[in-house]
């Protein structure tokens, strides 16, 4: 359809856009043809597109990461709804895939946990806290503090056990609920501290006063 009887070329000259672009915008047939051509081209050049995208992402890592973070933040509910709908529609396929790739998934998860011990520990604690209802009212800044506690426990060169006061070697550090979560202790930065594995296992679910900790 032309605008007020103007030709595509005239509209293009007015807007400084090619008449072929104007045609694709205004003519449904031209638009459908262009879409078909684009689909065919992409199907014939999959590897070329994949290589280009990989090169682009490698050259624009920070920009891509920032864009993805901003997009996920702005479309969190939409992404969640899409994910739930997709899973519901493909439940059988997902189950079949997991069954077929059980060992690959196990290896991947184990590798991810080793690489992200702080995030994994925070996730497990967060999940436990959600089940126990101890995350009610928690703020985003408190969550950030909690992740930082787990990061320090994993990465800081010198970390002392809050119970015995000794430096804890890497691989022997636990993030402990000072007031046990099983007895109503909140999942809050103020209730979390790093303990050595020996003290943490010895303390178990004892209350602070039972192990001599003042709060």
Secondary structure, DSSP 8 states (H G I E B T S, - for coil): --STT--HHHHHHHHT--HHHHHHHH-HHHHHHHHHHHHHHHHH-HHHHHHHHHHHHHHTHHHHHHHHHHHHHHTHHHHHHHHHHHHHHTHHHHHHHHHHTHHHHHHHHHHHHHHTHHHHHHHHHHHHHHHHTTTTT--HHHHHHHHHHHHHHHH-S--B-TTT--B--TT-EEEEESS-GGGT---SGGGEEEEEHHHHHHHTT--GGGTT---
